Amino acid sequence: VQLQAFGGGLVQPGGSLGLSCAASGSISSIYVMSWYRQAPGKQRELVATTLSGGSTNYAGFAKGRFTISRDGAKETVILQMNSVNPDDTAVYYCYVRPSYYSALSYWGQGTQVTVSS
């Protein structure tokens, strides 16, 4: 399984940015698809998760500003970030756990998001 993330870059405070991550390989109906982030000098933290049944979960800082969704046909997870602020500056990583029955999981390579004027 390979994960390819797209969409990072520089965005102004208050702006919006979308990230996407496509999974490829012998994989379908992925159980868990998530976005994590890691800011300089900080631990990696969960941003948002979507399960194959459609439920979603957000970190407190993401609620009301970020939206996670998936395109099941393309095995792609999308993170739409609105009203960003400098604290959102980090490397964003996608994460998938393909099966409910196995703890096997995969990480994408990370994409840099910088919020600055």
C-alpha positions, 0 to 999 in steps of 0.5 A: 500500500502506498499513500500519496499526499497532495495540497500542502503549501503556504496560506494566509491566516484566515484562508483555506486549504485542502489536502488529499491523500490517495491510497494505492495498491491491493486495498479497498473499503479502508477501515480508518483514514485519518490526518495527523500533523506535527509542528516543529518541536511538538509531538504528532497529533491527530487532526481528524478521522473517518471510518468506513461506516461514515463516522468522523471524529475531530480534534478539538482545534479542528472542530468547526474549521476542518472537514474530513471526507473520503472518496471511497471509489478512489480510496482518497481522504480529503481534509478541507481546512478553513479559517486557518491560523499560524498554529495550524502550521505543521507537516500533515500526514495521512494515515490508513488502517485498511482492516478492522481485523488487523492493526496493520497501518500505513503513513503517507510521506507528509505535506507541509502546511504553512500559515503566514502572512 
